Amino acid sequence: MSIPKVAVVGGSIAGLTAANVLRDAGCEVDVFERSDTLLSGFGTGIVVQPELVRYLLERTSTTLDDISVPSHAMRYFDAASGRSAGQVEARWRFTAYNAIYQKLLDAFGTERYHLGKELVGLTPGTDSSSAAFADGTEVTADLIVCADGGGSVARSQLLARKPDYAGYVTWRGMVDQRDVSAETWDFFQDAFTYGLLPDGHIIAYPISQVSSEGEVTGDTRLNFQWYWNVEAGAALDQLMTANDGSRRPVSVHFPALRASSLEEFRGRATSQLAPVFRDLITGAPQPFVTIVADADVPQMAFDRLALIGDAAFTPRPHAAAGAAKAAADAWALAESLIEASGDVQEALVAWEPERLAVGQAYLAKVRAMAAALQHGGEFPPGATEFRFGLPKPA
């Protein structure tokens, strides 16, 4: 097989998975990450899917116990009254963004992981493709893999498409054992918990606690998300305006939250939620808010350039497999490249149809889940159509 030179734009989970599998396939790979510093998921949680951890389990000495904690049930409650709405056995494992990111970065190394590279331009081509960065760097490669996330500059330039606001936001937070009562801590252990409401929902589950160096400590934290319906326009703008007066496009993290937003967040929890959910929400020392949006694409391959992960299809988070979809995109790309003996254009032609089908099916799935979860619809315990994970496209 010929050895293509590959540039990966974006150094998060999607980009690092692509970089690792393509390097292992024999490619010469460099990663270009927009951030000036190594990434952090602010401690947020991830449901472990096979695709997400495939590289770590198959190609490194990492085990599931090294990066995740197990659970044995999925539970459903009325979050306002605290009454149980059912329970099913569900043996999921949960991890933290920082744990997965650090393990993938350790596998790839930092020598060819370039920080401070903000993408400003792309030029697809039949012989090679090129990328230009804000610092003046220009890179030409046999293949450019764009893994630059939901706000993808690559997708915007190539397809003039940006994510569409879904009509709701999610408040995210983490609590340690000291932040909540013993009753609340015990209540949320060993399970994925839904708190259902007429106009939104809460999810909560334990995750591995990760040190500042990205190492799992053996302790756990509770991770939650509380989804609010918020109309586009003045109400959304007010919520997404930071304490410096700027309107943030995606997230307002805790240090930038306005006092009025934090007061509304805690006030709603106090007035609307049952004690155990209220204690969880109000116990979070550093909550933050993020817009929920999704994006569809008709195309993922462009001559010698590919969109993967959220840079292609940006899904809502309800089926807990967005990062898994990105990893699966990367694995499929490497496998197609090997089958095509390094012929990039042949590989992309073979790779694209299935990945489009998976992305479209997954987007339909999470939209259907949102229609029930955000508007008081039927969400029966253990419903097959709402099971976590990637769908198998027709």
TAMOGI-V459333 format. One record per residue. RES is the residue in one small letter. PSI is psi as a letter, one per 20 degrees, with the letter a starting at -180 (none if undefined). Layout:
RES & PSI
RES & PSI
This chain:
m & p
s & q
i & n
p & q
k & p
v & p
a & p
v & p
v & o
g & p
g & k
s & b
i & g
a & g
g & g
l & h
t & g
a & g
a & g
n & g
v & h
l & h
r & g
d & h
a & i
g & j
c & q
e & o
v & p
d & q
v & p
f & o
e & p
r & g
s & q
d & i
t & r
l & q
l & q
s & p
g & j
f & k
g & j
t & q
g & q
i & p
v & p
v & p
q & q
p & h
e & h
l & g
v & j
r & g
y & g
l & h
l & h
e & h
r & i
t & r
s & j
t & p
t & r
l & h
d & h
d & h
i & i
s & r
v & q
p & r
s & r
h & j
a & q
m & p
r & q
y & p
f & q
d & o
a & i
a & g
s & h
g & j
r & q
s & p
a & j
g & r
q & q
v & q
e & p
a & o
r & m
w & q
r & q
f & q
t & a
a & q
y & g
n & h
a & g
i & g
y & g
q & h
k & g
l & h
l & g
d & h
a & h
f & h
g & r
t & i
e & h
r & k
y & o
h & o
l & r
g & k
k & n
e & o
l & p
v & i
g & q
l & q
t & n
p & q
g & r
t & h
d & h
s & r
s & q
s & q
a & q
a & q
f & q
a & h
d & j
g & i
t & p
e & p
v & p
t & p
a & r
d & h
l & p
i & p
v & o
c & o
a & l
d & k
g & a
g & h
g & k
s & p
v & h
a & g
r & g
s & g
q & g
l & h
l & i
a & l
r & p
k & q
p & q
d & p
y & p
a & i
g & j
y & r
v & r
t & p
w & p
r & q
g & r
m & q
v & q
d & r
q & h
r & i
d & i
v & r
s & r
a & h
e & g
t & g
w & g
d & h
f & h
f & j
q & q
d & k
a & q
f & p
t & p
y & p
g & o
l & p
l & r
p & h
d & k
g & a
h & r
i & q
i & q
a & q
y & q
p & q
i & r
s & q
q & p
v & p
s & r
s & i
e & j
g & j
e & p
v & p
t & i
g & i
d & r
t & r
r & r
l & p
n & p
f & q
q & p
w & o
y & p
w & p
n & p
v & p
e & q
a & q
g & b
a & g
a & g
l & g
d & g
q & g
l & h
m & j
t & p
a & r
n & i
d & j
g & i
s & q
r & o
r & p
p & h
v & g
s & q
v & o
h & r
f & g
p & h
a & i
l & p
r & q
a & h
s & h
s & g
l & h
e & g
e & g
f & g
r & h
g & g
r & g
a & g
t & h
s & h
q & i
l & q
a & q
p & g
v & h
f & h
r & g
d & g
l & g
i & g
t & i
g & i
a & p
p & h
q & m
p & q
f & r
v & q
t & p
i & q
v & p
a & r
d & q
a & q
d & q
v & q
p & i
q & q
m & i
a & p
f & n
d & d
r & l
l & q
a & q
l & p
i & r
g & b
d & i
a & i
a & e
f & p
t & o
p & q
r & q
p & j
h & h
a & j
a & k
a & k
g & g
a & h
a & h
k & g
a & g
a & h
a & h
d & g
a & g
w & g
a & h
l & g
a & g
e & h
s & h
l & h
i & g
e & h
a & j
s & k
g & j
d & o
v & g
q & h
e & g
a & g
l & h
v & g
a & h
w & h
e & g
p & g
e & g
r & h
l & g
a & g
v & g
g & g
q & g
a & h
y & g
l & g
a & h
k & g
v & h
r & h
a & h
m & g
a & h
a & h
a & g
l & h
q & i
h & k
g & k
g & a
e & p
f & m
p & q
p & p
g & j
a & p
t & g
e & i
f & j
r & q
f & q
g & r
l & p
p & r
k & o
p & q
a & none
